[in-house]
Each structure stands twice: as structure tokens, then as C-alpha cells.
Amino acid sequence: MIKEGSFTVSAIVCYEKAGFIKEGLHRDSKRNGNEYWSLWEMSILENKWLKIKNV
């Protein structure tokens, strides 16, 4: 499972190309100074990962 900031669009696109899917959004879950950041929770099923890995 990966938790990625909603502001890092390029990383999210990369994970999706690798087969990960968005499972949920944790809104305003991380504080950075006076800002709150939202985090996407992403995952991939083991059998899908093994299939992609062995290609």
C-alpha cells in the first residue's frame, strides 16, 4: 500500500501505470506548517503485481 500526496500528480500517474489503483483519499490528513495535505491510499493486488513483474 502506498500513501501519496494528492499534489504529486506525476507520482500518482506513475503508480497507476504500474497497476496501482486509488483506494481512498485521506482529506487534510497531514499537516505541513500551516497547511494540511490530502493523501491518496493506493494498492495493487498481489496476483496482478506478480503478473506484471514476470512480464
RAFENSUL-V252756 format. One record per residue. N is the residue number from 1. PSI is psi as a letter, one per 30 degrees, with the letter a starting at -180 (NA if undefined). OMEGA is omega in degrees with one decimal (none if undefined). NEAR is the number of other C-alpha atoms within 8 Angstrom. Layout:
BEGIN
((N & PSI & OMEGA & NEAR) (N & PSI & OMEGA & NEAR))
END
This chain:
BEGIN
((1 & k & -179.5 & 6) (2 & k & 169.7 & 7) (3 & k & -174.5 & 8) (4 & k & 179.4 & 11) (5 & k & -178.3 & 9) (6 & f & -178.9 & 10) (7 & f & -178.8 & 4) (8 & i & -174.7 & 8) (9 & e & -177.7 & 7) (10 & e & 178.0 & 6) (11 & e & 179.3 & 8) (12 & e & 178.0 & 10) (13 & e & 178.7 & 8) (14 & e & 178.8 & 8) (15 & e & 178.8 & 10) (16 & e & 176.7 & 9) (17 & f & 179.2 & 7) (18 & f & 176.7 & 6) (19 & f & 178.6 & 9) (20 & l & 175.6 & 10) (21 & l & 176.6 & 9) (22 & k & 179.4 & 9) (23 & e & -178.4 & 8) (24 & l & 179.5 & 7) (25 & k & 175.7 & 9) (26 & j & -174.5 & 9) (27 & k & 177.1 & 7) (28 & h & -173.7 & 9) (29 & f & -179.2 & 9) (30 & k & 179.6 & 8) (31 & k & 176.6 & 9) (32 & j & -175.1 & 7) (33 & b & 178.9 & 5) (34 & g & -178.8 & 5) (35 & l & 171.2 & 6) (36 & k & -178.8 & 10) (37 & k & 174.8 & 12) (38 & k & -178.4 & 12) (39 & k & 173.0 & 14) (40 & k & 171.5 & 14) (41 & k & -176.2 & 13) (42 & k & 179.4 & 13) (43 & l & 176.0 & 10) (44 & k & 177.5 & 10) (45 & k & -176.5 & 6) (46 & e & -177.9 & 6) (47 & e & 175.6 & 6) (48 & e & 178.8 & 9) (49 & e & -179.8 & 10) (50 & e & 178.3 & 8) (51 & e & 179.1 & 8) (52 & e & -177.1 & 7) (53 & e & -176.7 & 6) (54 & g & -179.4 & 5) (55 & NA & none & 4))
END
